Amino acid sequence: MKEPLSPIPIMEKMVEKLMLAYPDHDRKAEGIIQFHLKHNNKKIDCFIQSDFENLVLNEGIADNPTVTIKSTFYNWLDLAGGKLNPILGVISGKLKFKGDTSFFKILPRKSLNGEVLVPEDPVTRFEKNPSKYWKKPQKVIVLSASPRGQNGYTNFYLKPFIEGMRKKTEVEIVHLNKYQIKPCTGCFSCWMNTPGECMFHDKDDFHVLAEKMFEADLTVYAFPIYADGMPGILKNFFDRSVSRAYPYMIEGMKRVRHPRRYINNNNSMVVFSICGFFEMINFEPVRTYFKALSHNRHTPVVGEIYRTTAVGLYGNPFTYKKLNNILYALENAGEEIIDSGKIKRKTKRIISQKVVGKKQDLVKINEWWNEKKSSQDNNY
């Protein structure tokens, strides 16, 4: 269990980091830096003792310190972190020094011994503008993440979209419910102990599936909305994918992100999702998630397909014409995404056309659920 840190453990961590650089430091000397700090109305006395080999933190008051500093604990942290100028600190009364202040030079400015070599993974021109630099994908993988697999409505609406893509290129559909992927435990073993390899590497199917997905030039993530987001099996897959990145942080296109261990700079993705509700706003949580995923994976989203009332359209004889128009548009969307890396506006309008939920529609939906419940027919 993580406990709140008090000032002394924080000072100990600071000295530990300074010791990493101290052996090569050119200002090593023997002496003592005494601290009289205040924090939460308590007085904290400690000192750093140095020789030509070590820096050691001790609690209490030292005899004949080389230099003494009095301040609040926060002001000392600001001074140590370079946020507080020592001259301004003295003038404002935030800092009080006694003794040889030049002795602070025994503390290395850098806490690490040498530079950290961070893998490069710069922003690509394709990532910035996928339409301009679009190349027809040679391999498409559709990851169908419905827990119901081929029996779900996600699969029903996916079929024409896949048929359209198959007119233009090779497409493989992968049903995620056939793979066993354990949830991430947050142990960071894949970053620290066995870099790039999860602790479950030989105990489930994640590694096999991740390697398969890496082969794709275009990945379609298809799923129904479950509990206002994506199904857990898909989130587990994404959580485990942290093993395929480095722990370091680099500048991304819009914000900081991790560099990838395995790089495919031509990879892009399509988000394909359905839900039973009437309003498009139900897709906002996953839209936001995939926007972040796109940035962090260096993989642009080139198409988004969202279809409300997926069950209602299928089960209502009076929406038969509308349903067929949507299925036809989905097939066209499959061709368009392969040819140009985008879906035409007219096609998207047909696919996502509104179904207004009137009171009688809600009554019919509720009647349908009651019928299914009493019939014990699980094929719904």
C-alpha positions as CSV (number, residue, x, y, z in Angstrom):
1,M,0.0,0.0,0.0
2,K,1.3,3.4,-1.0
3,E,1.6,5.8,2.0
4,P,2.0,9.6,2.0
5,L,5.6,10.6,1.9
6,S,7.0,12.8,4.7
7,P,9.9,15.3,4.2
8,I,12.7,13.0,5.4
9,P,12.0,10.2,2.9
10,I,11.8,12.8,0.2
11,M,15.2,14.2,1.2
12,E,16.6,10.7,1.2
13,K,15.4,10.1,-2.3
14,M,16.9,13.4,-3.4
15,V,20.3,12.5,-1.9
16,E,20.1,9.0,-3.6
17,K,19.6,10.7,-6.9
18,L,22.4,13.1,-6.3
19,M,24.7,10.2,-5.5
20,L,24.3,8.8,-9.0
21,A,26.2,11.8,-10.3
22,Y,28.5,12.5,-7.4
23,P,31.3,10.0,-8.2
24,D,32.1,12.0,-11.4
25,H,31.4,15.4,-9.9
26,D,34.3,17.9,-10.1
27,R,33.3,19.8,-6.9
28,K,33.5,17.0,-4.3
29,A,34.6,18.1,-0.8
30,E,34.3,17.3,2.9
31,G,31.7,19.2,4.9
32,I,28.1,19.4,6.1
33,I,25.0,21.2,4.8
34,Q,22.6,21.7,7.7
35,F,18.8,22.1,7.1
36,H,16.4,23.7,9.5
37,L,13.1,23.2,7.7
38,K,9.4,23.9,8.7
39,H,6.5,21.8,7.4
40,N,2.9,21.7,8.6
41,N,4.0,23.6,11.8
42,K,6.7,21.1,12.5
43,K,10.4,21.6,12.6
44,I,12.6,19.2,10.6
45,D,16.3,19.1,11.3
46,C,18.6,17.1,9.0
47,F,22.0,17.4,7.3
48,I,23.9,16.2,4.3
49,Q,27.4,15.0,5.1
50,S,29.9,14.8,2.3
51,D,33.4,13.5,1.7
52,F,35.2,12.7,-1.4
53,E,33.2,9.5,-2.1
54,N,29.7,9.9,-0.7
55,L,26.8,12.1,0.2
56,V,24.8,10.9,3.2
57,L,21.6,12.3,4.8
58,N,21.3,12.2,8.6
59,E,18.5,13.4,10.8
60,G,19.2,15.8,13.6
61,I,21.7,18.7,14.2
62,A,25.3,18.4,13.2
63,D,28.3,19.9,15.0
64,N,30.0,22.8,13.1
65,P,28.1,22.6,9.8
66,T,29.8,24.2,6.8
67,V,26.6,26.0,5.7
68,T,23.1,26.2,7.2
69,I,19.8,26.9,5.5
70,K,16.6,27.9,7.1
71,S,13.3,27.8,5.2
72,T,10.1,26.0,4.7
73,F,10.3,22.6,3.2
74,Y,8.5,23.7,0.1
75,N,10.8,26.7,-0.4
76,W,13.8,24.4,-0.2
77,L,12.3,22.1,-2.8
78,D,11.8,25.1,-5.1
79,L,15.4,26.1,-4.5
80,A,16.7,22.6,-5.2
81,G,14.5,22.3,-8.3
82,G,15.6,25.6,-9.8
83,K,12.3,27.3,-9.3
84,L,13.5,29.8,-6.7
85,N,16.4,32.1,-7.2
86,P,18.6,32.1,-4.1
87,I,19.1,35.9,-4.1
88,L,15.4,36.6,-4.5
89,G,14.7,34.0,-1.8
90,V,17.0,35.8,0.6
91,I,15.5,39.2,-0.2
92,S,12.0,38.0,0.2
93,G,12.8,36.2,3.5
94,K,12.0,32.8,2.1
95,L,15.6,31.6,2.6
96,K,18.1,32.2,5.3
97,F,21.8,31.1,4.9
98,K,24.7,31.0,7.4
99,G,28.2,29.9,6.6
100,D,29.9,29.2,3.3
101,T,27.1,29.2,0.7
102,S,29.6,28.2,-2.1
103,F,29.7,24.8,-0.4
104,F,26.3,24.0,-2.1
105,K,28.4,23.4,-5.3
106,I,29.2,19.9,-3.9
107,L,25.6,19.0,-5.0
108,P,25.7,17.9,-8.7
109,R,23.3,19.8,-10.9
110,K,22.4,16.6,-12.8
111,S,21.1,13.8,-10.7
112,L,21.8,11.2,-13.4
113,N,25.2,9.9,-14.4
114,G,25.3,10.7,-18.1
115,E,22.4,11.1,-20.7
116,V,19.5,8.7,-21.1
117,L,19.5,7.3,-24.6
118,V,15.8,7.5,-25.6
119,P,14.7,5.6,-28.8
120,E,13.7,8.0,-31.6
121,D,10.2,7.8,-33.0
122,P,9.5,11.1,-34.7
123,V,6.2,12.3,-36.1
124,T,5.8,11.1,-39.7
125,R,4.3,12.9,-42.7
126,F,1.7,10.1,-43.0
127,E,0.6,10.6,-39.4
128,K,0.2,14.4,-40.1
129,N,-1.7,13.9,-43.3
130,P,-2.8,10.4,-44.1
131,S,-5.0,11.3,-47.0
132,K,-2.2,13.1,-48.9
133,Y,0.3,10.3,-48.4
134,W,-2.2,7.4,-48.6
135,K,-1.1,4.1,-50.1
136,K,-3.6,1.3,-50.8
137,P,-3.2,-1.1,-47.9
138,Q,-2.0,-4.5,-48.9
139,K,-3.2,-6.2,-45.7
140,V,-6.3,-5.2,-43.6
141,I,-7.2,-6.9,-40.3
142,V,-10.6,-6.4,-38.8
143,L,-10.6,-7.0,-35.0
144,S,-14.2,-7.8,-34.1
145,A,-14.4,-7.1,-30.4
146,S,-17.9,-8.2,-29.7
147,P,-18.0,-10.6,-26.8
148,R,-20.7,-12.4,-28.8
149,G,-18.4,-12.9,-31.7
150,Q,-20.1,-13.9,-34.9
151,N,-23.5,-14.0,-33.2
152,G,-23.6,-10.3,-32.4
153,Y,-25.0,-7.4,-34.3
154,T,-21.5,-5.9,-34.8
155,N,-20.8,-8.9,-37.1
156,F,-24.0,-8.3,-39.0
157,Y,-23.2,-4.7,-39.8
158,L,-19.5,-5.5,-40.4
159,K,-20.2,-8.0,-43.2
160,P,-21.0,-5.5,-46.0
161,F,-18.1,-3.2,-45.0
162,I,-15.7,-6.1,-45.2
163,E,-17.2,-7.2,-48.5
164,G,-16.5,-3.7,-49.9
165,M,-12.9,-3.8,-48.7
166,R,-12.4,-7.3,-50.1
167,K,-13.2,-5.9,-53.6
168,K,-10.0,-3.9,-53.3
169,T,-7.5,-5.8,-51.1
170,E,-6.9,-8.7,-48.7
171,V,-8.9,-8.6,-45.5
172,E,-8.7,-10.9,-42.5
173,I,-11.3,-10.9,-39.7
174,V,-10.2,-11.8,-36.2
175,H,-12.8,-12.4,-33.5
176,L,-11.3,-11.3,-30.2
177,N,-13.6,-13.5,-28.1
178,K,-11.7,-16.5,-29.4
179,Y,-8.5,-15.3,-27.8
180,Q,-7.6,-15.4,-24.1
181,I,-6.1,-12.1,-23.0
182,K,-5.6,-11.5,-19.3
183,P,-6.1,-8.0,-17.9
184,C,-3.0,-5.9,-17.3
185,T,-1.9,-6.0,-13.6
186,G,0.0,-2.7,-13.8
187,C,3.2,-4.4,-12.6
188,F,5.4,-2.7,-15.3
189,S,7.4,-5.9,-15.7
190,C,7.3,-5.4,-19.5
191,W,9.1,-2.1,-19.0
192,M,11.4,-2.9,-16.1
193,N,12.2,-6.7,-15.7
194,T,11.7,-8.2,-19.1
195,P,11.5,-5.3,-21.5
196,G,8.9,-5.7,-24.2
197,E,7.6,-9.0,-22.8
198,C,4.5,-9.2,-20.5
199,M,4.5,-11.5,-17.5
200,F,1.7,-13.4,-19.2
201,H,3.7,-13.8,-22.4
202,D,3.5,-17.6,-22.4
203,K,0.3,-17.8,-20.5
204,D,-2.3,-16.3,-22.9
205,D,-2.7,-15.2,-26.5
206,F,-1.9,-11.5,-26.4
207,H,1.6,-11.8,-27.9
208,V,0.3,-14.0,-30.8
209,L,-2.5,-11.6,-31.6
210,A,-0.3,-8.5,-31.3
211,E,2.2,-9.9,-33.8
212,K,-0.7,-10.7,-36.2
213,M,-2.1,-7.2,-35.8
214,F,1.4,-5.7,-36.5
215,E,1.3,-7.1,-40.0
216,A,-1.7,-5.0,-41.0
217,D,-1.5,-1.7,-43.0
218,L,-5.0,-0.9,-41.9
219,T,-6.7,-2.1,-38.7
220,V,-10.5,-1.9,-38.2
221,Y,-11.6,-2.0,-34.6
222,A,-15.2,-3.1,-34.5
223,F,-17.3,-3.3,-31.3
224,P,-20.6,-2.6,-29.7
225,I,-21.1,0.0,-27.0
226,Y,-21.1,-1.7,-23.6
227,A,-21.7,0.3,-20.4
228,D,-21.0,3.6,-22.2
229,G,-17.7,2.4,-23.7
230,M,-15.9,-0.4,-25.4
231,P,-16.3,-4.0,-24.2
232,G,-13.8,-5.2,-21.6
233,I,-12.1,-7.7,-23.9
234,L,-11.0,-4.9,-26.2
235,K,-9.8,-2.6,-23.4
236,N,-7.8,-5.5,-22.0
237,F,-6.1,-5.8,-25.4
238,F,-5.2,-2.1,-25.5
239,D,-4.0,-2.1,-21.8
240,R,-1.7,-5.0,-22.5
241,S,-0.3,-3.2,-25.6
242,V,1.7,-1.0,-23.2
243,S,4.3,-3.8,-23.4
244,R,4.9,-2.9,-27.1
245,A,6.1,0.6,-26.1
246,Y,9.1,2.0,-24.2
247,P,8.5,3.6,-20.8
248,Y,10.3,6.8,-21.9
249,M,8.5,10.0,-22.9
250,I,9.0,11.9,-26.1
251,E,7.4,14.9,-27.8
252,G,4.5,13.8,-30.0
253,M,2.4,15.5,-32.7
254,K,0.2,17.2,-30.1
255,R,1.6,16.2,-26.7
256,V,4.0,13.8,-24.9
257,R,3.8,10.1,-25.7
258,H,5.9,6.9,-25.6
259,P,8.1,5.7,-28.4
260,R,7.2,2.4,-30.0
261,R,9.2,-0.8,-29.8
262,Y,7.8,-2.0,-33.1
263,I,7.3,0.5,-35.9
264,N,5.0,0.4,-38.9
265,N,4.7,4.0,-40.2
266,N,2.1,3.1,-42.8
267,N,-0.4,1.7,-40.3
268,S,-3.8,3.5,-39.9
269,M,-7.1,2.5,-38.3
270,V,-10.9,2.7,-38.7
271,V,-13.3,2.8,-35.7
272,F,-16.5,0.8,-36.3
273,S,-19.1,0.8,-33.6
274,I,-22.8,0.2,-33.0
275,C,-25.2,0.8,-30.2
276,G,-28.8,0.2,-29.3
277,F,-29.6,3.8,-28.3
278,F,-31.0,6.5,-30.6
279,E,-28.5,9.3,-30.1
280,M,-25.0,9.7,-31.6
281,I,-23.7,11.2,-28.4
282,N,-23.4,7.7,-27.0
283,F,-20.3,7.3,-29.1
284,E,-18.5,10.3,-27.7
285,P,-16.6,8.3,-25.0
286,V,-15.0,5.9,-27.5
287,R,-14.4,8.7,-30.0
288,T,-12.4,10.5,-27.4
289,Y,-10.6,7.3,-26.4
290,F,-9.6,6.5,-30.0
291,K,-8.4,10.1,-30.6
292,A,-5.9,9.6,-27.7
293,L,-5.0,6.1,-28.9
294,S,-4.4,7.4,-32.4
295,H,-1.9,9.9,-31.1
296,N,-0.1,7.6,-28.6
297,R,0.1,4.8,-31.2
298,H,1.3,7.1,-34.0
299,T,-1.6,5.7,-36.0
300,P,-4.1,8.0,-37.6
301,V,-7.8,7.3,-37.6
302,V,-8.8,7.5,-41.3
303,G,-12.4,6.5,-40.9
304,E,-15.2,6.4,-38.2
305,I,-18.4,4.5,-38.6
306,Y,-21.0,4.8,-35.9
307,R,-24.5,3.3,-36.2
308,T,-27.2,3.9,-33.6
309,T,-30.4,1.8,-33.1
310,A,-28.5,-1.3,-34.5
311,V,-30.9,-3.8,-32.9
312,G,-34.0,-1.7,-33.6
313,L,-33.3,-1.4,-37.3
314,Y,-32.7,-5.1,-37.6
315,G,-35.9,-6.1,-35.8
316,N,-38.3,-3.6,-37.2
317,P,-40.1,-4.5,-40.5
318,F,-41.0,-0.9,-41.1
319,T,-37.3,0.1,-41.3
320,Y,-36.4,-2.6,-43.8
321,K,-35.7,-0.1,-46.6
322,K,-33.6,2.1,-44.4
323,L,-31.6,-0.8,-43.2
324,N,-30.8,-2.0,-46.7
325,N,-29.7,1.5,-47.7
326,I,-27.4,1.5,-44.7
327,L,-25.9,-1.9,-45.6
328,Y,-25.4,-0.8,-49.2
329,A,-23.6,2.3,-48.0
330,L,-21.4,0.3,-45.7
331,E,-20.2,-1.8,-48.6
332,N,-19.4,1.4,-50.5
333,A,-17.6,2.7,-47.4
334,G,-15.4,-0.4,-47.5
335,E,-14.3,0.3,-51.1
336,E,-13.8,4.0,-50.5
337,I,-11.6,3.6,-47.4
338,I,-9.2,1.3,-49.3
339,D,-9.1,3.5,-52.4
340,S,-8.6,6.9,-50.8
341,G,-8.1,6.5,-47.0
342,K,-11.4,8.2,-46.3
343,I,-15.1,7.7,-46.5
344,K,-17.2,10.1,-48.7
345,R,-19.5,12.5,-46.8
346,K,-22.6,11.2,-48.7
347,T,-21.8,7.6,-47.7
348,K,-21.3,8.6,-44.0
349,R,-24.6,10.5,-44.0
350,I,-26.5,7.4,-45.1
351,I,-24.7,5.1,-42.7
352,S,-25.3,7.4,-39.7
353,Q,-28.7,8.7,-40.6
354,K,-30.9,9.4,-37.6
355,V,-33.7,7.3,-36.3
356,V,-35.9,9.5,-34.2
357,G,-36.9,7.7,-31.0
358,K,-40.6,8.4,-30.6
359,K,-42.6,7.2,-27.6
360,Q,-44.2,4.3,-29.6
361,D,-40.7,3.2,-30.7
362,L,-39.7,2.9,-27.0
363,V,-42.8,0.9,-26.4
364,K,-42.0,-1.5,-29.2
365,I,-38.4,-1.9,-28.1
366,N,-39.5,-2.7,-24.5
367,E,-42.1,-5.2,-25.8
368,W,-39.4,-6.8,-27.9
369,W,-37.2,-7.4,-24.9
370,N,-40.1,-8.8,-22.9
371,E,-40.9,-11.2,-25.8
372,K,-37.3,-12.4,-25.9
373,K,-37.1,-12.8,-22.1
374,S,-40.2,-15.0,-21.9
375,S,-39.3,-17.1,-25.0
376,Q,-35.9,-18.1,-23.6
377,D,-34.5,-17.4,-27.1
378,N,-30.9,-16.4,-26.6
379,N,-30.3,-15.6,-30.3
380,Y,-31.2,-11.9,-30.0
